[in-house]
Each structure stands twice: as structure tokens, then as C-alpha cells.
Amino acid sequence: MEKAIILQATDCQWLFPYSHVIMRKKGVNPMSMHFVASTLVDSIGYHNGNLYIQFKSGNLYEYFNVPFRHYQGMLAAESVGKYYGKHIRGQYPRKKIAYSL
């Protein structure tokens, strides 16, 4: 059976296949997560100034008020993990919004 994750939001909860995550919040258009070649990060997404990072562990985090250039930088980075460590980790407030099953 394929792994899945649960997205938790204040108004509802969704279950998604681990291999393809699409977030949908009340009143917000769907946001696709883009897969990246990394040993640390599985996929990333960006919506309304927030960066979403799903790690290989299955955990999904929302990083608040991240400039769009960092989303673009992660997509283009030779090493997504190194880019994350240098520009994202510890630099922006975050919230864990999904857990691996």
C-alpha cells in the first residue's frame, strides 16, 4: 500500500497519496507541490507568501512570509537540501501541517 499523509487545517482535514500532494484550503485555489531531486526534500509548493516543504519523512511544513525568490531558488538549486539549510531552516517561522502515516 502506498504511503499517505494527512493535511490538517483549522477548518478541515484531508488524506492524500504520499506521491502526489495537492493542497486545497477553504476559499483558496488548489496548490500543486512540485517534486524535487533531493535526499532530504520530496516536494515544495508556494502560495500567498508561504513556502510548503514536504520532507522525505512524509512530514509537511508551512514556512511563513518567505520571499518567492527562495521558492524559485529551491527549484533551481543543485542541492535542494543545502539551499534549504542556508536560506530557509531557522530563518522563517514554520508550522507542521501534515504527518506521515
Steps between C-alpha positions, in 0.01 A plus 500: 500500500623848412590740782261784566503821697234689688475874447360672804338840477289700740182436302551148365732206444598315180674174413729496196720240333859560606621509140285794390395772739252770406391741769155656500390742770158653536472792259846438347583351162678164503878518535718237338811375671797463263728200541872577531811283470624487860583252772338729761204668327227322305300795364444874542218744434435871540176685572421850629852568624537166677736219403389139544765230532424130518799304625589142408374400846149596384472800730375819339586847634367846416763776522349847539587822313769346281601707196405337168868506396569225755235277343659562160844445652401162641357391164824599323750394766766242425452380859152565638606389848794742510279784374244418768768493771652832396190706411190349666571290813492718808433817298118495486227396741350163410210274583476124455179441306523135395626179651615179339269203556 
